[in-house]
Amino acid sequence: MLSNKRILLIVAGGIAAYKTLELIRRLRERGASVRCILTKGGAQFVTPLSLAALSGTKVYDDLFSLTDEAEMGHIELSRDADLLLVAPATADILAKMATGMADDLATTALLATDKPVLVAPAMNVRMWEHAATRINIETLAGRGVLRVGPGAGDMACGEFGEGRMAEPDEILGAIEAFFLGEVAPVTPSGGAPGRTRTLKGRKALVTSGPTIEAIDPVRYIANRSSGKQGHAIARALAGLGAETTLVSGPTGLADPAGISVIHVESAREMLAACRQALPVDVAVCAAAVSDWRVGEEAGQKLKKNGGGPPALALTENPDILKTLGEAGNLRPGLLIGFAAETEKVVEHAKAKRKKKGADWILANDVSPATGTFGGDANVIHLIDDSGVEDWPRMSKEEVARRLAQRIAENIAAKG
Ligand SMILES: Cc1cc2nc3c(=O)[nH]c(=O)nc-3n(C[C@H](O)[C@H](O)[C@H](O)COP(=O)(O)O)c2cc1C
């Protein structure tokens, strides 16, 4: 996917620089070559040796190094790349980029380049929300600088909020999306003018995670869904420019940036939130919704009283996919469901597509031996009205990006 792509990676002085090490590994795995510039601040967090070992090449950090200038001048460094990536992009380096400063090798290369630039901001929430940073971000967006993240969550400084650098997978997704269709990565406040956003102006709904169904105030029925696949799909659709709503059951995942996330617990709450999100151009039902719930939830904690275990009478939950399929003029333009099966995967999924009135079903085997539930990889069979397409084993992020592209193509073809 990224073979022969040349990334000039600028590592600035933020705590998230440790995540950039993993990113280099992933970029190289996908065939990209990575050359690193380390700022003085960055060198407080990661060493040139780590970057050199992972990138397999010399690390540049000195504007006034005569040797470097003779071998590879700062202008050449900035031009000899397909994409410049700043990760982490600190408040400081973003401010310097916005004002056109060039007081070290990183900022000089950024000013001298004629190549696309993608930034992955990372900073404390107050720094991110500061008026100065807001203006700098807007200035850079207006100049066509691309951005991925930041996300919200717990921060290294002990605070909570927006400012966490996007995860390596997300940054990778943004880079691949850029090279795939020259698509701008998602930016809550706008992206690169003039670039194609293949789902721009479209609305998407994604469900993710498990639902949990209460037995009594302390116990519940749940399933093993981690939400990784659904969240990745929401990110990929937003990455193509769709205005995306993610309705999520309880997961351990951070809310993806730039996406409206509605947290629910039960199947009935999930259905109500999905209805609220209509109309949409595409709905992807990736949540593992409990088929059943306990008919009568106990008002108090059930106690052992010597009379044997309580009998749990189950009742059927509403079928979210089927309900969306029957939503009349509110039916999503493209309705996609997942079929998590443990046997006869394709056969069951074909039947499910008909029964639920879905356009596409993505079937996956969730038998314990596959490691699909909770794991990072998936094997998908896409079933539509023309047959079955078997996808090779790939990461959930890759499944998400491939699906998002297919959705964009389908919607574009329908006009
Ligand atoms: C422990 C520590 C963590 C820091 N983390 C961040 C950060 O995540 N984001 C940020 O913008 N600045 C952070 N800073 C401040 C920057 O390191 C500082 O602004 C520095 O001048 C940035 O230089 P550079 O962006 O040119 O590399 C941190 C500073 C310290 C001491």
The ligand as an SDF file (V2000), in Angstrom:
LIG
                    3D

 31 33  0  0  0  0  0  0  0  0999 V2000
    7.7700   16.4520   30.1950 C   0  0  0  0  0  0  0  0  0  0  0  0
    7.3640   17.3930   29.1100 C   0  0  0  0  0  0  0  0  0  0  0  0
    6.3810   17.0120   28.2290 C   0  0  0  0  0  0  0  0  0  0  0  0
    5.9770   17.8660   27.1960 C   0  0  0  0  0  0  0  0  0  0  0  0
    4.9890   17.4660   26.3470 N   0  0  0  0  0  0  0  0  0  0  0  0
    4.5530   18.3150   25.4040 C   0  0  0  0  0  0  0  0  0  0  0  0
    3.5170   17.9240   24.5240 C   0  0  0  0  0  0  0  0  0  0  0  0
    2.9790   16.8110   24.6020 O   0  0  0  0  0  0  0  0  0  0  0  0
    3.0950   18.8020   23.5910 N   0  0  0  0  0  0  0  0  0  0  0  0
    3.6520   20.0450   23.4740 C   0  0  0  0  0  0  0  0  0  0  0  0
    3.2010   20.8120   22.6250 O   0  0  0  0  0  0  0  0  0  0  0  0
    4.6690   20.4240   24.2700 N   0  0  0  0  0  0  0  0  0  0  0  0
    5.1290   19.5870   25.2360 C   0  0  0  0  0  0  0  0  0  0  0  0
    6.1340   19.9850   26.0690 N   0  0  0  0  0  0  0  0  0  0  0  0
    6.7790   21.2970   25.8350 C   0  0  0  0  0  0  0  0  0  0  0  0
    7.7150   21.2180   24.6520 C   0  0  0  0  0  0  0  0  0  0  0  0
    8.6700   20.2030   24.8490 O   0  0  0  0  0  0  0  0  0  0  0  0
    8.4050   22.5550   24.4160 C   0  0  0  0  0  0  0  0  0  0  0  0
    7.4240   23.5010   24.0310 O   0  0  0  0  0  0  0  0  0  0  0  0
    9.4890   22.4780   23.3820 C   0  0  0  0  0  0  0  0  0  0  0  0
   10.0080   23.7880   23.1890 O   0  0  0  0  0  0  0  0  0  0  0  0
    8.9680   21.9410   22.0840 C   0  0  0  0  0  0  0  0  0  0  0  0
    9.9930   21.9470   21.1380 O   0  0  0  0  0  0  0  0  0  0  0  0
    9.7920   21.4340   19.6410 P   0  0  0  0  0  0  0  0  0  0  0  0
    8.3650   21.3870   19.3720 O   0  0  0  0  0  0  0  0  0  0  0  0
   10.4950   22.4240   18.8040 O   0  0  0  0  0  0  0  0  0  0  0  0
   10.4440   20.1060   19.6160 O   0  0  0  0  0  0  0  0  0  0  0  0
    6.5730   19.1320   27.0590 C   0  0  0  0  0  0  0  0  0  0  0  0
    7.5990   19.4950   27.9470 C   0  0  0  0  0  0  0  0  0  0  0  0
    7.9880   18.6390   28.9560 C   0  0  0  0  0  0  0  0  0  0  0  0
    9.0870   19.0670   29.8880 C   0  0  0  0  0  0  0  0  0  0  0  0
  1  2  1  0
  2  3  1  0
  2 30  2  0
  3  4  2  0
  4  5  1  0
  4 28  1  0
  5  6  2  0
  6  7  1  0
  6 13  1  0
  7  8  2  0
  7  9  1  0
  9 10  1  0
 10 11  2  0
 10 12  1  0
 12 13  2  0
 13 14  1  0
 14 15  1  0
 14 28  1  0
 15 16  1  0
 16 17  1  0
 16 18  1  0
 18 19  1  0
 18 20  1  0
 20 21  1  0
 20 22  1  0
 22 23  1  0
 23 24  1  0
 24 25  2  0
 24 26  1  0
 24 27  1  0
 28 29  2  0
 29 30  1  0
 30 31  1  0
M  END
$$$$
